[in-house]
């Protein structure tokens, strides 16, 4: 569902928007350019969250908070939660 939003821009930002949209640019309209910027920001944020999750997983390995793969992922998740509550020792 498409929804509209109105933005107030400084003269510098409007000039930047105009330079990056229209004839001779990758984006035919300012809306396309703004949508691309928002998508790019969303992708960067998601990538940062994924990097953080990888780092947390690496930290778990370093601290010995790992379980052998036993084939039943749900059971492994339940066991990991139980150990998080009661301790991994």
C-alpha positions, 0 to 999 in steps of 0.5 A: 500500500503506497502512502505519501509523506511530505518533507520540508528540505533546506535549499541545500538538500533540495538541490542535492535531491534535484541533482540526483533525480531527473534527466541524466541521473539514475532516478527519474523522480525525487521519490525514486531517489528518496525511496532508494536512500531509505532502502539503502539505510534499511539494508545497512541497519539490517546488516549491522544487526546481523553482524552483531548477531554473528559477534554474539555467536562468536562470543558464545563459542569463546565462552563455551556456550555451545551444543553439539548438533543433534538434529532436533533444532527445537530441542537444542533451542529449548536446551540453550534457553534452559542453560541460559536460565540455569547456567552453562557450567 
